Amino acid sequence: MVRVPLSPEQVKAGQRLGALIRTTRAGREPELVAREAGISPETLRKLEVGRMPSPSFGTVIGLCNALGLPLQDAVDAWHGTANQRVAI
């Protein structure tokens, strides 16, 4: 199976999501957050810097739970402002 490349808009959406996760995690050890979310510290790092712009839904839920971040905040970050909307 060949994966279709992400559009530039989808990459930007992932970068916004990563920035939200990084900001929300501020001050907490990445290893602890990753463990609590059920992902590797490397996966968390990739998400935070935008190198993994389309994480699985389970990963996003795990991170939101680990960070005490409402899932709707992650959705809003993904969508961005009205002029940054992404067709998913």
Helices and strands as residue ranges (DSSP letters): H 8-25, H 30-37, H 41-48, H 57-67, H 71-79, G 82-84
